[in-house]
């Protein structure tokens, strides 16, 4: 099974961000939008990686 570069990078960044941000997101005195910032970062990284692919590769 072939995994595209954008999917592999998305999985890698998702895992790394999860490990780094678990304590930061779960703080009760934090802002309500903290989990959404991490989700937005993951989406932006995946979109950037997908943008670099040639249309013939799809």
JOHU-V919423 format. One record per residue. RES is the residue in one small letter. SS is DSSP state (a for helix, b for strand, c for the rest). NEAR is the number of other C-alpha atoms within 10 Angstrom. Layout:
# JOHU-V919423
res:RES ss:SS near:NEAR
res:RES ss:SS near:NEAR
This chain:
# JOHU-V919423
res:x ss:c near:3
res:x ss:c near:4
res:x ss:c near:7
res:x ss:c near:14
res:x ss:a near:14
res:x ss:a near:18
res:x ss:a near:13
res:x ss:a near:13
res:x ss:a near:16
res:x ss:a near:20
res:x ss:a near:14
res:x ss:a near:13
res:x ss:a near:16
res:x ss:a near:18
res:x ss:a near:11
res:x ss:a near:11
res:x ss:a near:15
res:x ss:a near:14
res:x ss:a near:10
res:x ss:a near:10
res:x ss:a near:13
res:x ss:a near:11
res:x ss:a near:9
res:x ss:a near:12
res:x ss:a near:19
res:x ss:c near:11
res:x ss:c near:10
res:x ss:c near:8
res:x ss:c near:7
res:x ss:c near:10
res:x ss:c near:9
res:x ss:c near:9
res:x ss:c near:9
res:x ss:a near:14
res:x ss:a near:14
res:x ss:a near:11
res:x ss:a near:11
res:x ss:a near:16
res:x ss:a near:12
res:x ss:a near:11
res:x ss:a near:14
res:x ss:a near:19
res:x ss:a near:14
res:x ss:a near:13
res:x ss:a near:16
res:x ss:a near:20
res:x ss:a near:13
res:x ss:a near:12
res:x ss:a near:17
res:x ss:a near:17
res:x ss:a near:11
res:x ss:c near:10
res:x ss:c near:13
res:x ss:c near:8
res:x ss:c near:7
res:x ss:c near:5
res:x ss:c near:6
res:x ss:c near:7
